[in-house]
Each structure stands twice: as structure tokens, then as C-alpha cells.
Amino acid sequence: MKYLTSRGIRKIRFLDQFLDHIETDEHFKLTKEHLILGWGRKKSFFKAKAYAKKHHLHLLCLEDGFIRSLGLGKDGYTPLSLILDETGIYFDALQPSDLENLILLAENSELNQRAEQNIQTILKNGITKYNQKFIPLDPQKFTPTQQHILVVDQTYGDQSIQYAGANVLTFKKMLAQAQHDFPDAIIWVKVHPDVLAKKSKGHFTHKELNHPQIRVLTQQYNPIELLRQFTHVYVVSSQLGFEALMCGKQVYCFGMPWYAGWGLTDDRYAPVYLVNERRNKQRSLLHLFACAYLKYARYVHPVTQQQCELEDLLSLFIPNIRAQKYIPIKLSAYGFSHWKRQFISDFLNFPDTQINYYSLFKPPKTDIVLAWGKKAQRLRASGYQYVITVEDGFIRSIGLGANLVRPCSLVFDDIGIYYDATRPSRLENLLKYRAELSLEEKQRVLELTQMLIELHITKYNVGIQQELVRPQGYDNVILVIGQVEDDMSIQLGSIEIKTNLSLLKTVKARNPTAYIIYKPHPDVVEGLRVGAISEHIAYQYCHHIETKVSILECFKICDDVHTISSLSGFEALIRGLNVYCYGLPFYAGWGLTYDEYQCERRGTLISLEKLIFCTLVEYPLYNFKEINILPTIHPENVIEHLSKMGYFQHPKSYLMKAIGFFRNFKS
């Protein structure tokens, strides 16, 4: 195809989607056959420019967007934002660009309002161009009794330097000027991420930085968090200068970046002659953001693989940034089967994350160890201090994990695990200490709950969707939920009642006039796990045993749900049923359930909205096999994915029976 002109551009994922809806004016819509593309101001761009002129094609200049990806482009991370400029390119001050022309237009109050909301989202969550794992900032590094000034270095040979009217000497001048302007302050020199990653080099020598007033920032701090420590910021043409403006800092420009010349920066040291005749209007920060981030840059959603708005992309970066804060870069994974290794790496595909797998031997006790369920519990019991427990999430799959169906959600808990009532967990701490939900978060919970109910989604999505008839002549219909009796949620979440039969007997004794439906766990029905009750015994304490129909159909005809610690109790709460807990599941103890026992650590009354948000949005990571760009996506994406796959119709096979036989024999 004619528009693909270089190997680098050919490799851009979603290139076709970025090129959708390109128009030169209101009368003529371009097709890809009219286009030729060049990157920035590289040699390939000038080659494309000459080719376009010779063959009467339309030239577009491409560049990374201002919020690009989860990791560095030089590390191969897919760009989720691109810039397509037909006039010039934003960093080239030697000529106009589409961005400059947009900024010259009148301000739009509606766009400015969107800009303000997006800026707040960016600042709150520390979102930047590359969103890899950052080193936590030590506030003691920046003593409050002294003033701190930031000087921003860039990569040597960066195109934006030359085309901003600057050169190598400009950086020397900038550092000297900062020292002159603030002789009593500490001058911090920030090295570019590519330099820290040893992909490029910077502009200052060790000798130039060896000064008692100067400190060098050599660690990978979050730019937004870092900028809060400074009062003034010195840049040549770095995008960090605009992020400093968003943080409310005074910015001095020594080159002419796209955000200079509009009355927001101190340009006394910049080559303003480059833009004097063009940038002749005062513009607000909100207007600059709206033009650059909302109108100029394009975004592609990694799940829908279609163009989207900035807000859509920011919302996807947020859970990935949050997860990177508690998932370490180096992990020792212990006891994972080959099957689990295949999908664990998808959920932990964060920048720089390294996983070393141990099977026959345990890792050193000084390592941060990743382990599944029971294995994690045993490691803690044997003296391991740094253990992250992995378990299935709450919206998991179409089919059972015991049948080796890949999960679409996992939880990684560095504190405990949600079903272990003997100690705190990351989920428990979220429920206890997280701030109350915002109006937007409450609305999201409402829509998420509606999706779950309308699309009939549960954890495993097994069973037949067949309408049940509510029994006549009973004021109260009770659903008793069976569990896998050797499951860790029973061992660590129950107090006295630890078997399905004990639960049935207790419910019957306390509700002698109710109609009782018993629903055993799907793994137990399939013979894969322990916990079966003989039918003739079970029918002494219940009126009906339901093994085939989905639990959601059972919910529709019941008033109350009784359980030891089953996740189905949480699913029942979502659907407005009364839930009685005979153990201490994660959703008990918050004033939302009828509890047999109390947990001293809990006792805080929370809303059902907060329980749903923390449990389904903030605690798990979501990922399905077809999406490998971001380690975690939204639960809504997984719900839509599962609903399109169709419902699991209770399969039986010789292989499953064989697996169940050998597992029961082993136990």
C-alpha cells in the first residue's frame, strides 16, 4: 500500500485505526491511497516529503502522542496515541503546525471544561507520556527549608531541540542561568527516561554536574509527583515543561516548544523570533491542553481497537498505574503449573517486570514470592515474609478453573488474601480505609451492576439458563449454597460450620417452615472436588437439590441466601437478596449481611456501592487472551467479552471425571 513508507511505520499497531476519518477539508475525504507518511523530522520524513511531491500525494507527519503508552516506546510498548499533522509537526517551531493553528482559534468553553476535568485526572493519578513503574519519591530528599529548582535535560539529538531553535550549548546556558537566578537554591537536574534506561545519552558531563549547588535525579520518579517539589522549572523543549504548567509551576523556556509564546511561560531566553509573527495571542492553559490533548492527538482503545477519546484511555491507564505500585519489578513465582504460567505472565506484563519461576526448589526467603492460594499460605507459615497471594477474581470465566479454563481476572494480594478472615487483606483494607465514592464512581457501580444482572454474569457462568418456578404455599424460599469443603475459604473463613451437611442441618433447624433449595458447588457436582452429600441425606434437610440450572435462576425465586463463605453470597447481595453468613467471607462484617460471627477488624458500616466498587473494580486485575497490550483492563470489558462467548452448558466428559477421580484419590 502506498502510504506505508518505512519499516518503523509499518510496525505501528492500529495504524489503520489511527488513520480513520482523515479529512483535508469538508469537501474531500482522503483514502489511504492518497497518503504518504513520515515520522517527525527523521530522514524517512524528508524522503516521504519528496515522494509525495513527485507523485502528488498528501503528506502526513506522525509522532507519538503526549500520553502514549504504559512503557517506553524504545522498549517496544505499543503506542495508544499518535499525532497526524498535515501542516508541520508540533515541535517544529520553524514553521506552523496543525496544533499551532488550533491554538490560534478562539477558546471553546465546552472543550476547556473537558480539559480541566482531564487535567485533574492526570494530576490525581500521576499519568504522563510513559507510564512505567516509578520509584516512590522520598519527601525527605527535598528539605522544606530550602528552595528547589528543576532543570530538565533531554536526550542528545532529540529532534525537538533543533527545531525549537536550540542546540547543545543551550543546555549549558540554561543550567548556568538557573544557578544565577537562584544562588541559594538547590538545582536539580532531571535526566530523561531514555537516558536512565541507557537507550540514549544526555547533554551534561559529570564535571558540569559536579557542583555543590547541583543535585542529579538519576532515579525514575513519577514526573507529576516530582514536579510538586519545585517552584520553578527550566526547560529547552521538553514536554515536561507543559506538565509543569499543569502543576502550576513557573516555567522558563530556552527553546521554543509548542506551549511557549502564548503568555504562559517565561520566554526571555527563548528564540521568540521564530514565532513572533505567528503566536501573537494570549491563550489559557486549558485551551492549550484542549487543543493538544483533545483535538490534535488521536487515541485508540486497546480493547475495542477503535479510535476513542482521551478520557477512555486515561481510565484504562489508572488501574495499570495503581497495580504497578504494589506489584514489584522482581518476583519469584513458586509452584505454578505450566498451564498457570501461560496466563500469569499476561496479568503481570508491566514494564520491567521480571518473573523467575521455581518448581522443584523454594526461592530464597529474602525474595518477594508469588504463590497461589494454599502454597502462599504454607510459605507464610514457614517463615517467608514477602508473599503475594494469587487467586481467581470474581468475574472469572465461562467454565470452571478445575477444568483448566483460563481466568479473565486474578487478584494479587500483598497483604493477605480476601478469603482469609484470620488476617487483613488488601481488599479488607480497601473496604475499611478507602475514601467514600465520588458521584462518578457511584454511577459506575450502578452501570456495572446493571451489566452483571442484565447479561447474567457470575464468577464461572456455568449451568443452564432455564427459568425456575417459585414453589407455592411458602412465605420464605431459602437458597443454601454448597462449597468445596477443603477450599481455603472454608478453612480460613469458617468458625464452627465447616461442611455442607452441617450448613444444611443448621438452616433447616432455624427455618423449619421455609422451602429450602440446596445448590452444591459446580466442582463438587462434576466430581472434581470434595464436599458431596448423598441425595437421600440431603433431602432430609432440603426440598430440592439444584445441580444443572444457573445460580442466577435460583436467585430469582428465593428470598434469602445462606452460606458459609461462598462468593455467591456477594453475587446475591448485588441482586438485592438477604444474605446469611455462617463464616466470615470478605463481604461480611460491614453491616450488609446477617452474620453469625463478628470480625474485630471490621465493624465499619459501608455501603453496598463501596463493597461492589472495591471488590470488582479496584481489587482484581482483568485480562483476556485476545488483549495483550495492557496487563489489566476494566471489568466492564471482561463482562462484555464473556457475554459474547455465550453461556457454559454444564459439560461432562471422561477427562473431567478422570481428573476428579485422581484428585479425590489424592486427597
N, C-alpha and C positions, 0 to 999 in steps of 0.2 A: 504493500500500500504506500502511496506516495508520501504521506505525512510522517512516516517513520524514517528518520534520517540519521539516527545514531544508536549505537548499541545500548548506551545508558538509558535513552528514552524508550527504547524497545522493551526494556526490563521493567518499566514502571507498571505496577499492578493497578488495575482500574483506570488505565489511561483512556479507554473509550468512554467510561463514565464521566471522567473529568472533562472530556471534550464535547459532551452532550450540550445542546442548546447554545451553541456559539453563534452569535449574530453580529454582523458588522454594522447594520443599521436596521430600521424597522421594515425595510422592503426586501432585504436579501438575507436568507438564512444559509449559512455555509454548510457544506458537507465535508466529510473528511478528505475527499479527493481534491478539494480546493486548498488544503492546508499544507504547510510545511513548518516543522517545529525546531526550535533551537533552545539550548539551555543557557540561561544567564548571559554572560559575556564570554563564554568559552569559545574555543576555536570552532567547535561544531555550530555555534550560533552564527558566526560570520559566514561559514560555509553554507548554512541553510539560507542565510540572507541573500547571498549571491545566487543560489539556486532558485530561490523564489522570484528574484528579479528577472532572471533569464527565462523562466517558464511561466511567468505571470501567475504565480501562486500567492496565497495570502500567508504572511509570516506571523507566527505567534512565538513569543518568548516565554519559556517556562521557568519556574523557580519553585522551591519549597514554600509552603505557606508558613504563617507566623506561629501556628500551633500545629505541628507536623505529625508527631508520632510518639510512641511510648519509649523508644530508644533512638540512638544516633543513626542518622542515615548512613554513615560510614560503616556502621555495624550491620547494615542490611535491613533495617526496620522499614516496613512499608510506609510510604507517605500517605497520610489520610487527608492531606490538604496540599493543594497546588495553586500556583498563580499562573494565569494565562493572560499575557499582556500583548496587545497588538500595536501599541504606540511606542513603548520602550520597555523599561523594567524599573521597578520601584527604587532600586539602589543606585541607578544611573542618573545622577543629577546633571549630567552634561546635556540631557535632552528631556522633554516631557515624558510622562508615562500615563497609563490609564489611571493609576492611583492618584497622581498629581491632579489630573483633570477631574476626578471625582471629588477631591478635597476642595477644588475651586468652586464647585457647585454650592448652592445655598444649603444651609443646615436643615435637616429634617427632624422634627421633634419626635416623631414615632421611632425613627431609627436611633436617635440619641437615647431614648428611653431603653430600647433593647441593648444599646451599648453599655449603659450604666448597669443594667442587670448582669450582663456578661462579665463586665469588669469585676463586679462584686463576687461572682462565681469563681473567676480566675484567682483573685486575691485570697479568697477564703480557702481554696483548695490547693493553692500553690501550683497552678497549671502554667506551663511555659512551652517553649517550642519543642524541646526534647524532654520527655517525662520519665527518664530512667530513675532508678533508686538513688536518692541523695543521702549524704551523710547528715545525721542530726546536728543542728547548729548548737554549739556550746555558747550560751549567752555570756559566760564569764570571759570569753575571748575578747569581747567588746566592752571594756570598762566604761561604766556610765559617767565617770568623772572626766573623761576625755572626749573630744570630738573625733569622729571617724569619717574619713573621706574615701570614696571609692574611685579608683582609676581602672578602666576596663580595657584589657588587652584583647587582641583578636588574632586569628590565625594568619601567619605570614603568607602573603599572596592572595588573601581574600579579595575577591573581585570588588566587593562593596567599598574597599579602601580607595583604590584608584579612581573609581567612578564617583566617589564622594569628594574628589579633589584633594585627596590626602596621599601620603606616602610613608615610608619607614620613619623618616625624620619627624613626622607629625606626632608620633607616639612619644618620642623623646621630649618634644616641646610640651606635650600635654602633661607628662609626669612632672616636668620642671615647673610648669605653671601651677599645678596643684600644690606643690611644695611651697611655692612663693605665696600663693593666696592664703594658705592655711599653715603657717610655720609651726604652730603649736599643736596641730592635729596629727593623728596617726594616719598615714596614707596607705591604704590597702590596694594592692594590685591584683585584680581578678584575672586568672588565666582562663582561656577558652576551654570548653569541654573537650574539643577535639585534641587540644594540646595535652590535657590531663590524661586522655586516652591514648596518648603517644601516636596519634594519627597525623598530627601536624606540629609545627613549631610556632613560637610566638615572636614578639618584637623586642623584648628586653633581655639583656645579658645578665648573668649573675652579678657581675661587677656593678652594673647600673642599679640593681635592686639591693645591693649591699650598703644600705644607709640606715642609720639608727631611727630615722623617722618612718621608714618604709617597712611594711609587712606584706608578705605574699600569700594569697589564698590559693593553696595547692590542692585543697580537698573539694569534692564535688558537692557543694551546698545547693539547696534549692534557691534559685535566683530571687524569687519573691520573698522568701524568708530572709535571705541575705540582705536584700535592699532595705529592709526595715531597720537595719542597724546604722544606716548612714543618713547624713543630712544633705550632702552634695555628691553628685556623680559626674565624672568626667568620661566622655566617650569620643571616639572618632566617628564611627558609623554603625556601631553595634546596635542590634535590636534590643539589647538590654537597656539602652537609653530610653526607649519608649516604655518598657516595663517599669523603669524608674519613674517616669511621668505618671503612670497609673498608680504608683505607690505614693505619689505626692511629693517627690523629691525635686530639688533644683538640679537641672541637667545642663552641663556645659558641652557644647559640640565643637569639635576641632575639624570635623569633616562636615559634609552636607548630607546627612541621612534623610530619608523620606519625611521624617517627622520634624525636621528643622525648618526654620524660615516661616513658621506660622504663628509666631509670638508666644510659643510655649517653652522654648529653650533659650539659653544664653548663647548667642551665635557670634559674639565679638571676635572669637578666634577662628571661626569657620569661613571658608571661601564663599561668602554670600553672593559675590559677583556672579556665581554660576546660576543663581535662581532669582536674582533681584527682579528681573522683568516678568517672571512667571509667578512666583509665590509672593503675591503682593496683597494678600488678605490675611486678616487675623481669624484664626479658627480655634474652636474649643477642642479639648481633649476627647470629649465624647464624639464629636464629629470625625476626628481623625480615626478613632477606633472603629466607628461605624463604617467609614469608607474602606479602611484597610482590612478589617476582620469580617465584616458582614457583607460587603459588596464586591470587594476586589478578590479576595481569596475564595477558592472553591473547596468543598468538603465532600468526601464520600464515606458513607456509613459502612463499616466492615461487615455488618450482618446482612443488611438489605442489599449491599453492593450497588447502591444508587446514590446520586447526589443528595446531600442533606444540608441542614443548616448548622451553624457553629454550635448552637445550643445542644443539638443531638450528639455532636462529637464530644463536647465538654462533659456531658452526662455519662458517657462511656469511659472517659479518662478517669473520672472521680473514683470509682471502685478499684480501678487498677492502681492508682496512686495510693489509695488507702491500704490496699493489700501489701504493697511493697514496703510499707512502714513496719509491718510486723513479720514479714517473711524474709529471713536472712538471705544473703547472696550465696553463702556456702552452706550446704545441707548434706548430712549423711543420712541416707534413706535405708532403713533396716527392715528386712523381712518381706519385701514386696515381691509378689509373684511377677512373672514375665507379663501376664495379662494386665496387671495393675500398673506396671511401669509404662506401658504403652500410652495410658491416658494421664498419668500423674504429670508427665513432662509437659503436656498441653496446658494444664492448670497452673504450672509454675514457670511458664515461658516468659519470665520477666527479664529485662536487660541484666546481663552479667551473672544471672543465677546459675550456680553450679551444683549438680546433684551427684554425689558419689553413692552408689548402691552397694550395700553389704548383704550377703545372703548367708554364708556359712559361719562367718565370724561377726561378732558385735563390733560396732565402731568404738573408738576411744571415748571414755566418759567425759572428756572435755569438749567433744563435738556437740553441735546443735543437731539433734537426731529427729528425723521424721519417721513416724511409725503409725501403723494402722491399729485402731481400737485396742484390742487386748494386748497386742505387742507393746504398744506405748505404755499401757498400764504396768506391764511387767518390767519395762525399762525403768520407770519411775520407782517402782518398788525395789529395784536392785541398785539404786543409788544414782541414776542419771538425773542431772539437774536441769538440763536444757532439752526438753522433749516437746515436739509439736505433734499433736494427735490429729490424724486424718480420719475422716468418716464421711459417709454419704450425706449429701444435703437433703433438703426436704422436698424438693421438686426434682426427682432423680432421673426417671427413665420410663420408657414403655417396656415393662418387663422387670423381672427380679434380678437383683445383683447376684443371687445364688446361681442363676442361670448364665452368668458371665455376660450380662447386658451392660454395656458401657454407661457410666453415670454422666448426667449433664450438669450435676452440681456436686461439689465437695465442700466440706468445712475443714479449715486448718486452724487448730486452736493451740496457741502457745501458752495458755494458762491452765486449762484442764480439758474438759470435753462436755458438751451440753447435757448428756445423759447421766453424768457422774454427779450425783447430789451430795457426795461426801466432801466436795471441794468446789471453789469458784471455777467458772469458765469464762471464756471471752464473751459468750452470749449472755451469761448471767450479769457480767459487769456492764454490758451494753444496756440491758434492761434496767439495771439499777442506777447507773450513773449518767447515761446519755441524756442530753437536753431534750426537752419536750419537742414534739414535731412541729415544724413550720406548717403554714397553710398549704404550701405546695406539696410537702411530704404527706400530709393528711389526704390530700386529693389523690396523690399517687397510690396510697394504701387503698382508697376506695376503688380506684380503677383496677388495681391489681387483684383485689378480692373479687370484683365482678368478672374479671377474666377467668380466674380459677373456677368460679361457680358456673359461669356460662359455658366454658369449654370442658367442664367435667375433669379437671386435673387434680390428681393426688400425687403421692410420692412415687408409686410404682405404676399406677394406671393399669392395673390388672383387673380381670373379672369381666363379666358380661354386662352390658348396659341394657338391662331389662327391668321394666317398671314393676315394682312390688306393690301389693295391695296391703294397706294398713288393716291389721286384724280388728274385727268389730267386737264391741262389748267390753273394751278395756279403756280405762281413763289414762293409763300410763303405759307406753311402749318403750322398753329399755333395750338398748344395744350393748352387749358385753363384748369387748374386743379382746381376742386372744393374742398372745405374743409368743415369740421364740423364748423358751424358758431358760436357755443357757446364754441368752443375749446379755451383753454388758449393761443394757438399760434396765434389766431386771436385777442383775447382781449389784449394781451401784445406785439404782434408783428406787428400789423397793425396801420396805421396812420389815413387815411380817408376811404379807401375802406375796408369795413368790412363784406360784403355779397357776395355770389357767383354771384348774379344777377348784382350787381354793377361792379364786375370784368368783367363779360361778356360784359356789355354795354361799359365799357372803352376800352377794347381790340378791340371790333368791331368798335368803333368810330375812333380809331387811326390806324386801319388796315382795311380800307373798302374793299380793293381788295383781301385780303387774304382768304384762306379757313380755317375756324375755327372749330376745334373739341373740344367739351366740355366733360370732363370726371369728373362726380361727385364722391365724396368720397364713398368708399365701404360701410362705416357705414350708410351713408345717403341713399344709394340705398337700403340697407336692412331695412330701416325704424327704425334703432337703434338710430340715432342722427339727429339733426336739420340741415337744410341747403338745403332742396329740392326746386327745381324750377319746376314749371309746364312746361310740354313739349311744349305746344303751345306758352308760353312766351319765353322759352329758345331758340326755333328755330327762333325767331326774330333776335337773335344775334349770331347764330352759324349755321353751315351747317349740323353738325352731333353730336349726343349725344351717347357716347360710355359707356355702363354700364356693359358689360359682358367680353370683351376681356381685357387681362392684359395690364397694362400701358406700359410695355416694348414693346409690339407690336405697341402701339401708337407712342412711341419714334422713331421707325424705319421709320415711314413715315412722320415725322414732321421736320421742320427746327428750330422752336422756341418754347419755353415753357413759358407760362405766369402764374404767381401765386401770391397770396398774401404772403404766408409764408410756403407753403407746403414742406414737406420733399422730395416730388417728384422732386422739383427743384434741390435739391442736387443730386438726382439719375440721373437727366437729365444732369447735369454738368459732372458727371462721364462718361457719354456716349457721350460727345462732343457736346451737343446741346447748343444753345444760350438760356440763361435764363433771363427773365424779372421779376423783383420783385416789387410788389406794396406795400409791407410791409417791415419789417426788419427781415427776417429769419437769422439764425446763419451764413449762408454761404454768406450773402450779406454784402457789405461794404468793401470787401477785394480786389476789382479790378477784380473779376472773373465774375460778373453779371452786367446786366443793371438795375440800381437802381433808383427807383422813389424818394427815400429819402436817406439821409446820416445819419450815426451814428457818433457823435463826438468822441466816444471812439475808434472807429475803424479807418479806413483810411489807415492803414498799408497795403501795397501790399504784398500778399503772393502767393505762387504757389499753383496750384491745388493739387499737390502731398502732400503738407503740410496740406491742408484742409482735404484731404482724410485720411491721417495718424492720425491726431489729432482726427477727428470725429469718425473714425471706429476702430482705434487701441488703442489710449490712453484714450479716454474719457469714453466709456462704460465698463461694466463688462459683460462677456459672460458665460453662463452656461446652460446645458440642463439636463433634469431629470435623464437621464441614467448615468451621470457623477457626483459623489458626493464627490470626493476626494479633488479637489481644487475648491475654490469659483469661480474663473474665469479662463477661458481658452482663446484660440485665436479666433478671428473672422473667421479665415480660418477653424477651427474645426466646428464652427456652420454652416458655408456655406456648408461644405461637408455633415453635418448632415441633413440640410434642403433639400439639393438636393436629398438625398437618400429617404426622406419621400414622395417626389412627390409633384406635384402642387395642390393647393386648387381650386376646380372647382365650385366656386360660389354657395354654398348651400342655400337652402331655407327650412325653417321648421316653423311649427306652434309655437314652443317655441321661436324662434328668433323673429317672428312677435309680439308675446305677450310681449316679453321683450321690443321691440321697442315701442309698443303702450303705455306701462306703463311709460317708460322713457319720451316719448314726452308729455304724460298727466301730469306727474310731473313737467316738465319744463314749 
